[in-house]
Each structure stands twice: as C-alpha cells, then as structure tokens.
C-alpha cells in the first residue's frame, strides 16, 4: 500500500473548506490517518511547521486539530511543549481492551432497537469490500472497523459511555501491532457475527459477539508480542 500524506481541500483558512468540514476538521482527519498508517509513529515528535507545509495549511487550523488529538489522548506534550505521538505499551493496551469488552458489549446490547437497518447493511458492504480487496489496505481495515463498532458506540443511548468508548478506541489504536494484516480474516468473521446479531435485534447475541471479538484481540496481542 502506497503511503502518501492525505491531501486537504484547497481554500482559505478562514472559510469552510468543503462539505467535509473546516480546514481544522480536515487537518484532524489527515493527521489521524497519518498516525493510523504509521507515517507518524509512537514517540515521534510532531513538527508543526513541517506538517502544516505537508498539508498545505497554516498552523492555526493545524494547531486546533492537534489540540483535539491531545484531548483524545493520541498526542501528548513533551518537555519542550511540542507534541509527540503517544506510545501505548502492551500493559495499557490489554487493560484498555478489558474495559472496552465491558463497555462495548453492553453498548451492543443497548443499541439493537436504535440502529437503522440500512446502516447495518452499509457496514456489511464495506466489510465485504475490505475483505476481498487486494492488496491488503490497512487504512480500509481501520475504517471498516470504525464503521462496525460505531454502530453500537453511537447508538447505545448513553453519551458518557460513547465518549469513554471513543477515548478507549483511540488509545488502543496507538498500540503498534506489526502483523495487523493477520487480523483481517478473524476481524471480518467476528464483525459479521456482530452485524448478524444487530440485524436480528438480539441484545444477548450482540453482547456475546462483541465480547468474543475483543477477547480475540486480547489473545492476538499476547501471542504477537510474546
């Protein structure tokens, strides 16, 4: 997969750049993508002017995007007050997964009567597209994962839970697993089971499918790092 700096919609910084949002919104999406693709790796310093030049924007909207990523725990301030990509060690990753298992499985049980059938079908279509795509596309894998988990995270009916789950997912994404492509088959199969449970409006099946999926991530991390 060719890695390129995500391009932003051209236009003046003071204006709404496009339907995708302000330049700050687009900078946030672009930097998030660079971190997901490991163009910005754990522990790496973020040089604002260099990054602004790469993205073709001024430092003001970029700084707003970096502040949002700091609030989410993706970036941290170094001793020199510059940003760097936060490093998540195995212990924190595994502990975060345990909390995600509790919260996300409960969210899946709460959401079954709140999700539109069309949204489930859209997530299923995207999942199938990623599974059959050659060569493997890590970013598409992440996007499909976000879409499936977003169904129950965004529709659980509890804003506090939703915010906590987003923060935990942002944290676990920071843990670097070199063999992520090996998760494509089990992720696809387990996500299908989650979608099946949501589509059948079965709260207990949804809870079990999500819990089983996250336990699988836990075990994979132990086997990969050991």
C-alpha positions in Angstrom: 0.0 0.0 0.0 1.5 3.3 -1.0 1.6 5.8 1.8 1.0 9.4 0.9 0.3 12.5 3.0 -3.5 12.9 2.9 -4.4 16.0 0.8 -6.7 18.7 2.1 -9.3 20.6 0.2 -7.7 23.8 -1.1 -9.0 27.2 0.0 -8.5 30.0 2.5 -8.1 29.0 6.1 -10.9 31.3 7.3 -13.6 29.7 5.2 -15.4 26.4 5.4 -13.3 24.3 3.1 -15.9 21.9 1.8 -18.7 19.5 2.7 -16.2 17.6 4.7 -15.8 20.4 7.2 -13.4 23.2 8.1 -9.7 23.0 7.5 -9.3 22.2 11.2 -11.6 19.2 10.7 -9.7 18.1 7.6 -6.4 18.5 9.3 -7.7 16.4 12.2 -8.7 13.6 9.8 -5.4 13.8 7.9 -3.2 13.6 10.9 -5.3 10.8 12.3 -4.8 8.9 9.1 -1.1 9.5 9.2 -1.0 8.0 12.7 -3.1 5.0 11.7 -0.9 4.4 8.7 2.2 4.7 10.9 3.5 7.7 8.9 3.7 9.3 12.4 4.9 6.6 14.8 4.7 6.2 18.6 7.1 8.6 20.3 7.7 10.7 17.2 7.8 14.5 17.6 5.2 16.4 15.6 6.9 19.4 13.9 4.0 21.8 13.4 5.5 23.9 10.6 6.7 20.9 8.7 3.3 19.2 9.0 1.5 22.4 8.0 3.6 22.6 4.9 2.9 19.0 4.0 -0.8 19.5 4.4 -0.8 22.9 2.7 -2.5 24.9 5.5 -1.5 27.5 8.1 -0.5 26.5 11.6 -3.7 27.8 13.2 -6.2 25.1 11.9 -3.4 22.5 12.3 -2.9 23.5 16.0 -6.6 23.2 16.6 -6.5 19.7 15.2 -3.5 18.8 17.3 -5.2 20.1 20.4 -8.2 17.8 19.7 -5.9 14.8 19.3 -4.2 15.7 22.5 -7.6 15.8 24.3 -8.3 12.3 22.9 -5.0 11.0 24.3 -3.5 10.4 20.8 -0.8 13.2 21.2 1.0 14.3 24.3 3.1 17.4 25.1 6.8 16.8 25.5 9.1 18.6 28.0 9.7 21.2 25.3 5.9 21.7 25.0 5.9 20.3 21.4 3.6 17.5 20.5 4.6 13.9 20.1 2.6 10.7 19.2 1.7 8.9 22.4 3.2 5.5 22.9 0.9 2.8 24.3 2.6 -0.2 25.9 1.2 -3.7 26.0 0.0 -3.5 29.5 -2.1 -0.4 28.9 -3.4 -1.9 25.6 -4.6 -5.1 27.3 -6.1 -3.2 30.2 -7.9 -0.9 27.8 -9.3 -3.9 25.9 -10.7 -5.3 29.2 -12.6 -2.1 29.8 -13.7 -2.0 26.1 -15.0 -5.5 26.5 -17.3 -4.4 29.3 -18.5 -1.2 27.8 -18.8 -2.2 24.1 -20.6 -5.4 24.8 -23.1 -3.5 27.0 -23.4 -0.8 24.3 -24.2 -3.5 21.7 -27.0 -4.9 23.9 -28.5 -1.4 24.4 -28.4 -0.4 20.8 -30.3 -3.1 19.0 -33.6 -1.2 18.6 -31.9 2.1 17.7 -29.9 1.2 14.6 -31.3 1.7 11.2 -31.2 -1.5 9.0 -29.6 0.5 6.2 -26.7 1.4 8.4 -26.1 -2.3 9.2 -26.2 -3.1 5.5 -23.7 -0.3 4.7 -21.3 -1.6 7.3 -21.7 -5.1 5.9 -21.0 -4.0 2.4 -17.9 -2.1 3.5 -16.7 -5.1 5.4 -17.0 -7.4 2.4 -15.2 -4.8 0.2 -12.2 -4.7 2.6 -12.1 -8.5 3.0 -11.8 -9.0 -0.8 -9.5 -6.1 -1.6 -6.1 -6.9 -2.9 -3.5 -5.9 -1.8 -4.4 -5.6 1.8 -5.3 -2.0 2.8 -4.6 -1.2 6.4 -6.5 2.1 6.3 -9.6 0.5 4.8 -9.3 -2.1 7.5 -9.4 0.6 10.2 -12.3 2.4 8.5 -14.4 -0.8 8.3 -13.6 -1.5 12.0 -14.7 2.0 12.9 -17.9 1.6 11.0 -18.9 -1.7 12.6 -18.0 -0.6 16.2 -19.5 2.9 15.5 -22.9 1.3 15.0 -23.3 0.4 18.7 -21.0 3.0 20.2 -23.0 5.8 18.6 -26.5 4.3 19.2 -26.2 2.9 22.8 -28.2 5.9 24.1 -25.6 6.9 26.7 -23.4 9.8 25.8 -21.0 9.3 28.7 -20.4 5.6 27.6 -20.0 6.8 24.0 -17.3 9.3 24.9 -15.4 6.8 27.0 -15.5 4.1 24.2 -14.2 6.6 21.7 -11.3 7.5 24.0 -10.5 3.9 24.6 -10.6 3.0 20.9 -8.3 6.0 20.2 -5.9 4.6 22.9 -5.9 1.0 21.6 -5.3 2.1 18.1 -2.0 3.6 19.3 -0.6 0.2 20.2 1.5 -0.9 17.3 1.0 -4.5 16.0 3.2 -5.2 13.0 1.1 -8.2 11.9 -2.2 -6.3 11.7 -3.0 -7.8 8.3 -3.3 -11.2 10.0 -6.4 -9.8 11.8 -8.3 -9.3 8.6 -9.8 -12.7 8.5 -10.8 -13.1 12.1 -11.9 -9.4 12.3 -14.1 -9.9 9.2 -15.7 -13.1 10.6 -16.3 -11.7 14.1 -17.7 -8.4 12.7 -20.1 -10.5 10.6 -21.3 -12.1 13.7 -21.8 -8.8 15.4 -23.7 -7.5 12.4 -25.9 -10.6 12.3 -26.8 -10.1 16.0 -27.6 -6.4 15.5 -29.7 -7.2 12.4 -31.7 -9.8 14.3 -32.2 -7.3 17.1 -30.9 -9.9 19.6 -29.3 -8.0 22.6 -27.7 -11.0 24.2 -26.2 -12.3 20.9 -24.9 -8.8 20.3 -23.2 -8.6 23.7 -21.6 -12.1 23.3 -20.4 -11.3 19.8 -18.7 -8.1 20.8 -17.2 -9.6 23.9 -15.8 -12.6 22.0 -14.3 -10.2 19.4 -12.5 -8.1 21.9 -11.2 -11.2 23.8 -9.8 -12.4 20.5 -7.9 -9.1 20.1 -6.6 -9.5 23.6 -5.3 -13.0 22.8 -3.8 -12.0 19.5 -1.8 -9.2 21.1 -0.3 -11.6 23.7 0.6 -14.1 21.0 2.1 -11.4 18.7 4.2 -9.7 21.3 5.4 -12.8 23.1 
